[in-house]
Structures are given as structure tokens and as C-alpha cells.
Amino acid sequence: MASTDVEHTGGHADVIDTGWRREPADAPSARFGWFGSATKTFYGAAIFFAAFLLLMMIGNHTGHVEDLWLIAFAVGVLFFAVRGWWMNRGKWS
């Protein structure tokens, strides 16, 4: 059975100990201790996008079908943003 470990070949980094170590392939940021995502940025972008969709209703169009679509998409974006905030409200990131 094949191994999932990364095989290290001899090289300059193996000869001189500089403190540098290879990172695991599945977690490249493990050395820095950060695995989260930029949730505040995502929530801010969602609010901005929903506001932009609602501001698109102002215009020179006469039909209101597109207004309903814009409202529906804005509500959907805000729903997922609030849901994500509510689900992650007790976490560290």
C-alpha cells in the first residue's frame, strides 16, 4: 500500500539545520496556527452585495419583475450571512 507521507530527498535544507521544516501537504498554514477564514470580510462583502442589489432597483425600468428578483437575491444573501454568523458566533475565528 502506498504511503501518504511526503518523501524527503537529501538536499541543502537537510544538511544544514536552519530551523526550516517542510509543511504538511494537507495543512500548509499549520506552522502559523491559523486555519480559519476571513469571516468578517465575508460578512461585510455579503452586506455590501445585498445593499448593491437593493440599490439596483433605483433606475429607469418600468417593470417590477426584476425588482422582485433583486429583493429575493438580496434576502438570500443576507439569510446566508446571518445564518453563518449565527452558527459561528461562539467560535474563536
C-alpha positions as CSV (number, residue, x, y, z in Angstrom):
1,M,0.0,0.0,0.0
2,A,1.3,3.4,-0.9
3,S,2.2,5.8,1.9
4,T,0.6,9.2,2.2
5,D,3.8,10.7,3.7
6,V,5.9,13.0,1.7
7,E,9.3,11.5,1.0
8,H,12.1,13.9,1.7
9,T,15.1,13.7,-0.6
10,G,18.5,14.8,0.6
11,G,19.4,18.4,-0.1
12,H,20.8,21.6,1.2
13,A,18.0,22.1,3.8
14,D,18.6,18.6,5.2
15,V,22.4,19.2,5.6
16,I,22.3,22.5,7.4
17,D,19.9,22.9,10.2
18,T,18.4,26.3,9.7
19,G,15.2,25.7,11.7
20,W,13.1,25.4,8.5
21,R,10.9,22.3,8.2
22,R,8.6,21.1,5.4
23,E,5.0,21.8,6.0
24,P,2.4,19.0,5.8
25,A,0.7,18.9,2.4
26,D,-2.8,19.0,3.8
27,A,-2.3,22.0,6.2
28,P,0.1,24.5,4.7
29,S,-0.7,27.1,7.4
30,A,-0.1,24.7,10.4
31,R,3.2,26.4,11.1
32,F,1.3,29.7,11.7
33,G,-1.5,28.3,13.8
34,W,-4.3,29.7,11.6
35,F,-6.9,27.6,9.9
36,G,-9.9,29.9,9.8
37,S,-11.2,32.1,7.0
38,A,-11.7,35.8,7.0
39,T,-15.3,35.7,8.2
40,K,-15.6,39.4,9.0
41,T,-14.6,40.2,5.4
42,F,-17.1,37.7,4.1
43,Y,-19.9,39.1,6.2
44,G,-19.0,42.7,5.1
45,A,-18.9,41.6,1.5
46,A,-22.3,40.0,1.8
47,I,-23.9,43.1,3.3
48,F,-22.3,45.3,0.6
49,F,-23.5,42.9,-2.1
50,A,-27.1,42.8,-0.7
51,A,-27.1,46.7,-0.5
52,F,-25.8,46.9,-4.0
53,L,-28.6,44.6,-5.2
54,L,-31.2,46.7,-3.5
55,L,-29.7,49.9,-4.9
56,M,-30.0,48.5,-8.4
57,M,-33.8,48.8,-8.0
58,I,-33.4,52.6,-8.5
59,G,-33.4,53.2,-12.2
60,N,-35.4,53.9,-15.3
61,H,-37.0,50.5,-15.7
62,T,-40.8,50.3,-15.7
63,G,-41.4,46.6,-14.9
64,H,-41.2,45.3,-11.4
65,V,-40.4,41.7,-12.0
66,E,-36.7,42.5,-11.9
67,D,-37.3,44.3,-8.6
68,L,-38.7,41.1,-7.1
69,W,-35.6,39.1,-8.3
70,L,-33.2,41.7,-6.8
71,I,-35.1,41.6,-3.5
72,A,-35.1,37.8,-3.5
73,F,-31.4,37.6,-4.1
74,A,-30.6,40.3,-1.5
75,V,-32.7,38.5,1.1
76,G,-31.0,35.2,0.1
77,V,-27.5,36.7,0.5
78,L,-28.5,38.2,3.9
79,F,-30.0,35.0,5.0
80,F,-26.8,33.0,4.4
81,A,-24.7,35.8,6.0
82,V,-26.9,35.9,9.2
83,R,-27.0,32.1,9.2
84,G,-23.3,31.8,9.0
85,W,-22.8,34.5,11.7
86,W,-25.3,32.7,14.0
87,M,-23.8,29.3,13.5
88,N,-20.2,30.6,14.2
89,R,-21.0,33.1,17.0
90,G,-19.2,31.1,19.7
91,K,-16.1,30.1,17.8
92,W,-12.7,31.8,18.0
93,S,-12.2,32.8,14.4
